[in-house]
Amino acid sequence: MGGIAVGWATASIVPVRGVTLIVGVIGLGFALNALIRPALDAVPRPARGRAATIWGGLAGYTSFVSHAGAPLWQVYAQPLRLSPLIYAGTTTWFFAIGNWVKLIPYAALGQLSPANLATAAVLMPVSLAAVWVGLRLVRIIPPALFYRLITWGLLAVSLRLIWQGLAG
């Protein structure tokens, strides 16, 4: 939540393109490292409170400023090698709570409009259906394949963020 607070406090002075580009580069480096040297991720890294606070705060900050918090979250969470169901559930809760918390500062900045809220209401059933499908998939995908897929997904998202950061 600290990252969201800093995002709110700096929203008017932070170059969104720059943040997007930096997050893309970090995500790209992490994904390439995981794909090129998969043996490094074979052994689960223990959870560390300080690292969780730092990466979680950065993910909250970039989620608020540029809607790009997932790559930084993955840098911390992916090496933990949680079971796919725990990983997906933890990620879902992290961003669900963060998104609810972001409503307050977004409202304070005048970024919530009836049109935004109407769009969110229309998309809510779609998001619930996507969560249901994701839950079914996570239960049947072997862990090694799950981690390969999310790494490739991170690579794709990171390349898109770099493109957005450079193209403006």
JOTAZI-V799057 format. One record per helix or strand of 3 or more residues. SS is the DSSP state (helix for helix, strand for strand). FROM is the first residue (numbers start at 1). TO is the last residue. If there is no record, write none. Layout:
BEGIN
SS/FROM/TO  SS/FROM/TO
END
This chain:
BEGIN
helix/2/10  helix/16/36  helix/38/41  helix/49/66  helix/70/80  helix/84/108  helix/114/140  helix/143/167
END
